[in-house]
Amino acid sequence: MLEDEQFGDPHVHAQSIVTDRGQLRAALTRALGRAPTLPATVVTACRQRRPVAMTSVLPERVTCLACREAAREAHLRAAEALEALEALEALQGLPTANSEHFRQTRRRALEHRDLARRLG
């Protein structure tokens, strides 16, 4: 059972992972062949455990300032990692600039940068 203090927190938090729960569930379903049951609570970006209903992946809905700052930094780190991967692959000559993988990596990095901008 959830503690009563969790329900007393009026803020909407950001989850500590940068992947949307829907995307995570879809990936697990593809890998396992069945839909997993995900936990009812999550660790937030401000390192508190809160009900999933009190979290959001939309930056405009996150009202916890500590979560906004931590999520912004996490999205910037994810964008930098993807851009470094893209640069490394380009240097090694693995994919061409027209490959689907190359475009997806670039698109995900831009999405993380956009989310970081909206959180900032």
N, C-alpha and C positions, 0 to 999 in steps of 0.2 A: 504494500500500500504506500502511496505517496505521503510525504510529511505535509502537515498543514501549512508550514511556512512557505512551501513552494507555491501554494495557491495565493498567498498574501502578496507576492511580488507582482506589481502592476506592469513591469516592463516586458517588452517583447525582446527576446534575445536572438543572437545569431549562433548557429551551431558551430562547433569548433572545427569541423571538417569542411572543406571548401566544395565538396561534391554534394549535390542535391540528393536527398533521401530517395526520391523517385528514380533517379539515375542509378543509385546504388542498388536499389531493389531490382531494377530491370537487369543490371549486370549479373547479380546473384541468381536471378531466375534463369537467365541464359546459361550460366555456368552449371547450375545444379539441376535444371530441368523442372523446378517447382518454385513457387513463390515463398520466400522465407517470411517469418513473422519478425518484424523489427521491434526493438524495445520501445516502451511507451515514454521513457525519459531519455534525454541526451545530455552530454556535457556541452555546455555553451562556450563561446569564445572567451568569456570572462571566468571560465573554469568553475562554474556552478552546475549542478545537475537540476534540470528543469523539465517539465512535461513538453513533449513535442509540440503540443498545441500553443505553447508560449514561445515558440521560435518561428523565425521566418527566413527565407532565402532572398526575399526582396529587401534591398537596402533601405528603401523608403519606410518600411514598417518596423525596422529595428530601432527601439527607443533606449536601450541600455548603451550608455556612452562607452563603457569599457569594452563591450562587445563590438561596437562600431569600429573602435580603434584597432582591436586585435584582428577582427575580420578583414579590415582594410590591409593591414600588414600581411596577413596570410594570402590574400588575393594578389598583392604585389609580388610576394615571393613565388607564388605559383606561376605568375606571368613571366617573371624573370627566368625561372627554371625551364619553362616551355620555350622561351626565346633562345636560351642557351642551347637547348636540345636542337632546335631548328638550325642554329648557326653551326653546331657541330656536325649535323647531318649534311649541311650544305658544303662544309669544308671537306668532308670525307667523300663527297660526290655520290652519296647513297641515293637520295631521291632527287628528281629534278624539281624545279620550281612549279611545274605543272602537275606533280603527283598529288593524289588525293590526300595521302598522309601529311604531306607538307602543308597543304591548304588547311587541313583540320587542325594541325598544331598551331598554325598562325591564327586561325579563327578562335581557338580556345584561349590563346594568350591575350588576344584583343578583348574577349569576353571578361577575362579576369581583370584586365586593366580598367574596363568600363565599370565593373562592380566595385573596384577599389575607388574609382573616382566618385561614384554615387555614394559610397560610405563616408568619404572624406569630407 
